């Protein structure tokens, strides 16, 4: 169980509730914190993006059952004004004999439900890829920097 510290704000508590629900394979707990149309973006080449709470539940349920995945939250920070939260985590994957570290960025709606998760793994960059970014994330639509290739700097 990931402890909730009494002074966590509601967004931080929602993130902690999410990871606790994942760790305990609690489908209703996951439903309680997510908007039904949530989108989970993952690094390119993984199995994302995942659209909707039900497919997300199935994904984390199978991860848990197949390789006994569970997460430890190292830090969590929520900004109610911006309706965002960030959590640093350590993911334990005993079925693969692996451990991963990373960060999830969460956005929330007005009801305090998670509408988007962006997962960033702490991993070496992969120069065999043209771009190291989240698969399917709408960078251009959101106004992110979109370099032209070949990339030059003046």
Buried (B, 14 or more C-beta within 10 A) or exposed (E): EBEEEEEBEEBBBBBBBBBBBBBEBBBEBBBBBBBEEBBBBBBBEEEBBBEBBBEBBEBBBEBBEEBEBBBBBEEBBBEEEEBBBBBBBBBBBEEEEEEBEBBBBBBBEEEBBBBBBBBBBEEEEEEEEEEBBBEBBEEEEEEEEEEEEEEEEE
